[in-house]
Amino acid sequence: MNRIVEQTLLYDFYGELLTEHQRQIYEAVVLNDYSLSEVAQDLGISRQGVHDMIKRCGRILADYEEKLHLVHKFVSIREKVNQIHSLTRNSGQESKESLMRQIEEISNGILEEL
């Protein structure tokens, strides 16, 4: 997965678990693409302090994912839903019974993940 997409998903799922200060810095640098220097100047802290906070937040978010696996489950379910969409769009190429069996297998996989 693209690093930026991964960071965004981690933040979407676990960002509310960060402190307000951590969220402010993480959003500015990672999501809004401000430089470390710009954020440091705006907040009156050192550039190194901003860098350290970004690294710490990244570790915190990754730790939550390691324990809860919400992003992994989300991505997996999204892929399976896309498979179902693909099967239904191409349904003229296969028998209805075969199509229904494939959709049932995919949907059972989704239900197991939930």
N, C-alpha and C positions, 0 to 999 in steps of 0.2 A: 504494500500500500504506500502511496506517496506520503512522504513525511509531513507535509503541510496538511493533507487530508486527515492523517492520523492524529496530529496535534489538535485539529479542529474538532474531530469526533470525540477525542478524550475530554476536551474542554466542554463540549456540548453535554456530555454525560456526567462529568464529575466536577465541572467548574464551580458549581454552587458550594462545593465542599471546601473550597479555598477561602482564605480570609478576604475581606474587601480589598485590602492593600495588595495582596497577591494577585487577585483578579484584575485589579486596575493595571498593574505592571504587565501581567501576562497578555491581557487583551491588547494593550498598546503596542507591544513588541511583536507578538506572534500573530494576532488577528488583524491588527491595523497597520502593521509593517512600519512602525516608527523605529528609528534607530535607538540604540542604547543611550547615546549621548542626548538625544532629544528628550527621552523619558527621564533620564537622570536630571537634566536641567529643569524640566517641568516640575518634578517632585522634590527637587533640592537634595538629591542623594548622589552618590558617586556612580560612575558608569559601571564600575566593578560590582557595586551593590545591585544594580539592575541585572547585570549578567548572572550573578549568583542567584538572584531571586527567580529568574527564568529557568535556570538549571534545577533549582529546588522544586519549583512548581511542576516541571516536566517529570521529575522523579515521583512526586506525590501522585500525579495523575496516572502515571504508569503503574504505580503500586496499587492504586484502586482497581485498575483494569486487571492486574495480575490476580487480585483476590476475587473480583466480581464478574469479570468476563462479559460485561454488558456490551461493549463495542464489538467484540468478536461475535456475539450472538446476533447483534443487529446486522452486521455485514453478512453473516451467513444466511440469515432469514431473507435479507434483501436479494441476495443472489438466487435463492430458491424461488422467490416470488417472480423474479425476472425469468427464470426457467419456465415457470407456469405460463407467464405471458407469452413467451416464445412458442411454447407448445400450442397454445390456443390460437395464435396468429397463423401457425403453419398446420393447422388441423386438417386441411384438405389432403395432406400427403399420407396420412395414417388412418387406420380404422378407428372408429369412435371408441371401441373397447380398449384398444392399445393406448389411445390418448388418455382415457379415463384412468387406466391402470398407472400410467406414468404420473399423472397429476396426483393421484392418491398416494403414491410413494413419496413424492416431494412434500405433499401436505402432511403426511405422517412424520417426515423428518422435521418439519417446522414445529409440529406439536411436541415432539420429543425434546426439542431445544427449549421450549417454553416451560 
